[in-house]
């Protein structure tokens, strides 16, 4: 098994699930959270679980999120006769016949809380323990809270209650926004206390080297020399599989089927920052625009524009004294820095006390295209 396939992380996660633990996966963006969850889903049967992957990114209401959950469970056939079991439970909850003839009819008959309880109750009786792999919970929660703080809070509290109640089900929640930070901003930090935190880190230099060599083998290309690996890793600065793969695309354009040189690596990095390949970074500003509250959105862009001009980073005091940011209060700045740090834009160097971009190519992109 290749070292870049997160085998150590997967082994640790299966141990947690076997110990009846539920997990909140914490990681900045583009580190492969969804890939990891899909991999767990694919190998679940061999581990004695029935796994269901659910992506809640597009859901903006609790009812929509629960319907998506129910549809995915139904499509996986985790529980035999799921429809009939769910209909029976819904009839009990509603104190009368639902008159539903199809699964979709049933989804129209009840409120989301009753439907969620009935669904999980049915899952809890399955012969095989179920693993629910729920992606983009934090994005969904942010959408819920933006529309109704009461509904968002109720949704998270019900999830916590059901994690306690239905012990035959394992949960893994994650998202491209820091789930804990979103919850804490709205006083919902306690809703995560049934979940064991599990951090997902960037690839190590050896893992990144193994992954790039794997890409070379798949493409019938010569493997990179150690100096090229080092140069590539230094320029990128943050070893996420997604960006290593995109860089390999550009290296292949530069070197063809010949062995890559240092110059090819430099040209490939420059190329990734040029149109149209620079679109690989466009989801970063889009992420802020879609998911941050309006007041934090403006401040986040100002902070990143400031930091893009300083490769070594800036201390918080210097940021507060900057003309662009000086009007912001301390709490707003601190919360924005935490959000940007959780979401993988920046990191704090504890030795220098400076905040800086988490990887060099993103800083270069921001300086070139966002600092206008």
C-alpha positions as CSV (number, residue, x, y, z in Angstrom):
1,X,0.0,0.0,0.0
2,X,1.4,3.4,-1.0
3,X,2.3,5.8,1.8
4,X,0.3,8.7,0.2
5,X,-3.0,6.8,0.5
6,X,-3.4,7.8,4.1
7,X,-3.2,4.2,5.4
8,X,-2.2,5.2,8.9
9,X,-5.1,7.6,9.1
10,X,-7.5,5.0,7.8
11,X,-6.3,2.4,10.3
12,X,-6.7,4.9,13.1
13,X,-10.2,5.8,12.0
14,X,-11.3,2.2,11.8
15,X,-10.0,1.6,15.3
16,X,-12.1,4.5,16.5
17,X,-15.2,3.2,14.8
18,X,-14.6,-0.3,16.3
19,X,-14.4,1.3,19.7
20,X,-17.9,2.9,19.2
21,X,-16.4,6.3,18.6
22,X,-17.8,9.0,16.3
23,X,-15.5,11.4,14.5
24,X,-15.3,15.1,13.5
25,X,-12.6,15.3,10.8
26,X,-10.7,18.6,11.0
27,X,-8.6,19.8,8.0
28,X,-8.1,22.8,5.9
29,X,-9.4,22.8,2.3
30,X,-8.0,20.7,-0.5
31,X,-6.3,18.1,1.8
32,X,-8.5,15.2,0.5
33,X,-11.2,15.0,3.1
34,X,-13.8,13.8,0.6
35,X,-11.4,11.4,-1.0
36,X,-10.7,9.9,2.4
37,X,-14.4,9.5,3.2
38,X,-15.0,7.9,-0.2
39,X,-12.1,5.5,0.4
40,X,-13.6,4.6,3.8
41,X,-16.9,4.0,2.1
42,X,-15.4,1.7,-0.4
43,X,-13.5,-0.5,2.1
44,X,-16.3,-0.4,4.7
45,X,-17.7,-3.9,3.8
46,X,-14.3,-5.5,4.4
47,X,-14.3,-3.9,7.9
48,X,-17.7,-5.1,8.8
49,X,-19.7,-1.9,8.2
50,X,-22.3,-0.7,5.8
51,X,-21.2,2.9,4.8
52,X,-23.2,5.7,3.4
53,X,-21.6,8.9,2.1
54,X,-23.8,12.0,2.1
55,X,-22.7,15.5,0.8
56,X,-24.7,18.3,2.4
57,X,-23.1,21.2,0.7
58,X,-26.1,22.2,-1.4
59,X,-28.6,21.8,1.4
60,X,-29.9,25.1,2.9
61,X,-32.7,23.7,5.2
62,X,-32.8,21.0,7.8
63,X,-35.6,19.3,5.9
64,X,-33.5,19.3,2.7
65,X,-30.5,17.8,4.6
66,X,-32.6,15.1,6.2
67,X,-34.2,14.2,2.9
68,X,-30.8,13.9,1.3
69,X,-29.7,11.6,4.1
70,X,-32.8,9.5,3.7
71,X,-32.4,9.2,-0.1
72,X,-28.8,8.2,0.2
73,X,-29.5,5.5,2.8
74,X,-32.4,4.2,0.7
75,X,-30.3,4.0,-2.4
76,X,-27.6,2.0,-0.6
77,X,-30.1,-0.6,0.7
78,X,-28.4,-0.6,4.0
79,X,-31.5,-1.9,5.7
80,X,-33.6,-4.6,4.1
81,X,-37.2,-3.3,3.4
82,X,-36.1,0.2,4.4
83,X,-39.2,1.8,3.0
84,X,-41.6,-0.5,4.8
85,X,-39.8,-0.1,8.1
86,X,-39.6,3.6,7.7
87,X,-43.3,3.8,6.8
88,X,-44.2,1.7,10.0
89,X,-42.1,4.0,12.2
90,X,-43.6,7.2,10.6
91,X,-47.1,5.8,11.1
92,X,-46.3,5.4,14.8
93,X,-44.8,8.9,15.1
94,X,-47.8,10.5,13.2
95,X,-50.3,8.4,15.0
96,X,-52.0,7.3,11.8
97,X,-51.5,5.8,8.4
98,X,-49.2,7.9,6.2
99,X,-50.9,6.8,3.0
100,X,-47.5,6.9,1.3
101,X,-47.1,4.6,-1.7
102,X,-43.5,5.4,-2.6
103,X,-40.4,6.5,-0.7
104,X,-40.7,10.0,-2.2
105,X,-44.3,10.2,-1.0
106,X,-43.1,9.3,2.5
107,X,-40.5,12.1,2.5
108,X,-43.4,14.6,2.1
109,X,-45.4,13.4,5.0
110,X,-43.4,14.4,8.1
111,X,-41.3,17.2,9.6
112,X,-37.6,16.7,9.4
113,X,-37.1,15.8,13.1
114,X,-39.6,13.0,12.9
115,X,-38.1,11.7,9.6
116,X,-34.6,11.9,11.0
117,X,-35.6,10.0,14.2
118,X,-37.4,7.3,12.2
119,X,-34.6,6.9,9.7
120,X,-31.9,6.5,12.4
121,X,-34.1,4.2,14.4
122,X,-34.4,1.9,11.4
123,X,-30.7,2.0,10.8
124,X,-29.9,1.2,14.3
125,X,-31.6,-2.2,14.0
126,X,-29.6,-3.3,10.9
127,X,-27.6,-6.5,11.2
128,X,-24.5,-4.7,10.1
129,X,-23.4,-1.5,11.9
130,X,-23.8,1.6,9.7
131,X,-21.2,4.2,9.2
132,X,-22.6,7.6,8.1
133,X,-19.9,9.7,6.3
134,X,-21.4,13.2,6.1
135,X,-19.4,15.8,4.1
136,X,-19.9,19.6,4.2
137,X,-21.8,19.6,7.4
138,X,-20.2,22.9,8.3
139,X,-21.3,24.5,5.0
140,X,-24.9,23.2,5.5
141,X,-24.9,24.5,9.1
142,X,-23.7,27.9,8.0
143,X,-26.6,28.1,5.5
144,X,-29.1,27.0,8.1
145,X,-27.9,29.5,10.7
146,X,-27.9,32.3,8.1
147,X,-31.6,31.7,7.5
148,X,-32.7,30.6,11.0
149,X,-30.5,30.4,14.1
150,X,-33.2,28.3,15.7
151,X,-33.3,25.7,13.0
152,X,-29.6,25.5,12.7
153,X,-29.3,25.0,16.5
154,X,-32.1,22.4,16.5
155,X,-30.4,20.5,13.7
156,X,-27.1,20.2,15.5
157,X,-28.7,19.3,18.8
158,X,-30.8,16.6,17.2
159,X,-27.6,15.1,15.6
160,X,-26.0,15.1,19.0
161,X,-29.0,13.5,20.7
162,X,-29.2,10.8,18.0
163,X,-25.4,10.0,18.3
164,X,-26.1,9.3,22.0
165,X,-29.4,7.4,21.4
166,X,-28.5,5.2,18.4
167,X,-25.3,3.5,19.4
168,X,-25.4,1.0,16.5
169,X,-24.5,3.9,14.1
170,X,-21.1,5.5,13.6
171,X,-20.7,9.0,12.5
172,X,-18.0,11.0,10.7
173,X,-18.7,14.6,10.1
174,X,-16.5,17.1,8.2
175,X,-16.6,20.2,6.0
176,X,-14.6,22.8,4.1
177,X,-15.3,25.3,6.8
178,X,-14.0,24.6,10.3
179,X,-17.0,22.9,11.9
180,X,-16.0,23.7,15.4
181,X,-15.5,27.3,14.7
182,X,-18.9,27.7,13.1
183,X,-20.6,25.9,16.0
184,X,-18.7,27.9,18.6
185,X,-19.6,31.3,17.0
186,X,-23.3,30.4,17.6
187,X,-22.9,28.9,21.0
188,X,-23.2,25.3,19.7
189,X,-19.8,24.0,20.7
190,X,-21.4,21.5,23.0
191,X,-23.2,19.8,20.1
192,X,-19.8,18.4,19.0
193,X,-18.9,16.7,22.3
194,X,-20.0,13.3,21.1
195,X,-17.4,13.5,18.3
196,X,-13.7,12.6,18.7
197,X,-11.6,15.3,16.9
198,X,-9.4,13.8,14.1
199,X,-7.0,16.2,12.4
200,X,-6.0,15.5,8.8
201,X,-2.6,17.0,8.0
202,X,-0.9,17.7,4.7
203,X,1.3,15.0,3.2
204,X,4.7,14.6,4.6
205,X,7.6,15.3,2.3
206,X,8.1,11.5,1.8
207,X,4.4,11.0,1.2
208,X,4.4,13.8,-1.3
209,X,7.4,12.3,-3.1
210,X,5.7,8.9,-3.2
211,X,2.5,10.5,-4.6
212,X,4.3,12.4,-7.3
213,X,6.2,9.3,-8.3
214,X,2.9,7.4,-8.5
215,X,1.6,10.1,-10.9
216,X,4.7,9.8,-13.0
217,X,4.3,6.0,-13.2
218,X,0.6,6.3,-14.2
219,X,1.6,8.7,-16.9
220,X,4.6,6.7,-18.1
221,X,6.9,9.6,-17.2
222,X,10.4,9.5,-15.8
223,X,10.5,9.9,-12.0
224,X,11.6,13.3,-10.7
225,X,15.1,13.5,-9.2
226,X,15.4,14.4,-5.5
227,X,16.4,18.0,-6.2
228,X,13.2,18.4,-8.4
229,X,11.1,17.0,-5.6
230,X,12.7,19.4,-3.2
231,X,12.2,22.4,-5.4
232,X,8.6,21.5,-6.2
233,X,7.8,21.1,-2.5
234,X,9.6,24.3,-1.5
235,X,7.7,26.4,-4.1
236,X,4.3,24.9,-3.2
237,X,5.0,24.9,0.5
238,X,1.8,23.0,1.4
239,X,1.8,19.4,0.3
240,X,-1.8,18.8,-0.7
241,X,-2.5,16.1,-3.2
242,X,-4.7,18.3,-5.3
243,X,-2.0,20.9,-6.0
244,X,0.7,18.3,-6.4
245,X,-1.4,16.8,-9.2
246,X,-2.1,20.1,-10.8
247,X,1.6,20.9,-10.8
248,X,2.4,17.6,-12.4
249,X,0.1,18.5,-15.2
250,X,2.1,21.6,-15.9
251,X,5.5,19.8,-15.5
252,X,4.4,17.3,-18.1
253,X,3.6,20.2,-20.4
254,X,7.0,21.6,-19.9
255,X,9.1,18.4,-19.9
256,X,7.0,16.1,-22.1
257,X,8.3,12.5,-21.7
258,X,11.8,13.7,-20.8
259,X,13.2,13.9,-17.3
260,X,12.1,17.1,-15.6
261,X,14.8,19.6,-14.7
262,X,14.8,22.4,-12.1
263,X,13.9,24.8,-14.8
264,X,10.9,22.8,-15.8
265,X,9.7,22.9,-12.2
266,X,10.1,26.7,-12.0
267,X,8.3,27.1,-15.4
268,X,5.5,24.8,-14.3
269,X,4.9,26.8,-11.1
270,X,4.9,30.1,-13.0
271,X,2.5,28.5,-15.5
272,X,0.0,27.4,-12.8
273,X,-0.2,31.1,-11.8
274,X,-1.0,32.2,-15.4
275,X,-4.3,32.2,-17.3
276,X,-6.1,29.9,-17.8
277,X,-4.4,27.5,-15.3
278,X,-4.7,30.0,-12.4
279,X,-8.4,29.0,-12.2
280,X,-7.2,26.2,-10.0
281,X,-7.0,28.8,-7.2
282,X,-10.3,30.6,-7.9
283,X,-12.3,28.5,-5.5
284,X,-10.4,30.1,-2.6
285,X,-11.9,33.6,-3.0
286,X,-15.2,32.0,-4.0
287,X,-15.2,30.1,-0.7
288,X,-15.0,33.3,1.3
289,X,-17.7,35.0,-0.8
290,X,-20.1,32.1,-0.5
291,X,-19.6,31.0,3.1
292,X,-18.5,34.0,5.2
293,X,-20.9,36.5,6.8
294,X,-20.8,39.8,5.0
295,X,-18.9,41.7,7.7
296,X,-16.3,38.9,8.0
297,X,-16.1,38.5,4.2
298,X,-14.9,42.1,3.7
299,X,-12.3,41.8,6.5
300,X,-11.1,38.5,5.3
301,X,-10.3,39.9,1.9
302,X,-8.5,42.9,3.5
303,X,-6.4,40.6,5.7
304,X,-5.4,38.4,2.8
305,X,-4.5,41.3,0.5
306,X,-2.2,42.6,3.3
307,X,-0.6,39.3,3.9
308,X,0.0,38.6,0.2
309,X,2.5,41.5,0.2
310,X,4.5,39.9,3.0
311,X,6.0,36.5,2.4
312,X,7.2,36.3,5.9
313,X,3.8,37.3,7.3
314,X,2.6,39.9,9.7
315,X,1.8,40.1,13.4
316,X,-1.7,40.9,14.6
317,X,-0.6,44.3,16.0
318,X,0.8,45.3,12.6
319,X,-2.4,44.3,10.9
320,X,-4.5,46.3,13.3
321,X,-2.4,49.4,12.6
322,X,-2.7,49.0,8.8
323,X,-4.9,51.6,7.2
324,X,-7.1,48.9,5.5
325,X,-7.9,47.1,8.8
326,X,-7.5,49.8,11.4
327,X,-11.2,50.4,11.7
328,X,-11.9,46.8,12.7
329,X,-12.3,45.8,16.3
330,X,-10.1,43.2,18.0
331,X,-12.7,40.5,18.3
332,X,-13.7,40.7,14.6
333,X,-10.0,40.5,13.5
334,X,-9.3,37.6,15.8
335,X,-12.4,35.7,14.7
336,X,-11.5,36.3,11.0
337,X,-7.9,35.1,11.5
338,X,-9.3,32.0,13.2
339,X,-11.7,31.3,10.3
340,X,-8.9,31.9,7.7
341,X,-6.6,29.6,9.7
342,X,-9.2,26.8,10.0
343,X,-10.1,27.0,6.3
344,X,-6.5,26.6,5.2
345,X,-5.7,30.1,3.9
346,X,-3.2,31.1,6.6
347,X,-1.2,29.8,9.5
348,X,0.4,31.2,12.6
349,X,4.1,30.8,13.1
350,X,4.3,30.4,16.9
351,X,8.0,31.2,16.9
352,X,7.6,34.7,15.2
353,X,4.0,35.4,16.1
354,X,3.3,36.2,12.4
355,X,0.4,35.1,10.3
356,X,1.3,34.1,6.8
357,X,-0.2,32.3,3.8
358,X,-0.2,28.6,4.3
359,X,1.4,28.0,0.9
360,X,3.4,30.1,-1.4
361,X,1.5,29.7,-4.7
362,X,-1.7,30.8,-3.1
363,X,0.0,33.9,-1.8
364,X,1.4,34.7,-5.2
365,X,-2.0,34.2,-6.8
366,X,-3.6,36.5,-4.2
367,X,-1.0,39.2,-4.7
368,X,-1.4,39.0,-8.5
369,X,-5.2,38.7,-8.9
370,X,-6.9,39.7,-5.7
371,X,-4.8,42.7,-4.4
372,X,-6.4,45.2,-6.8
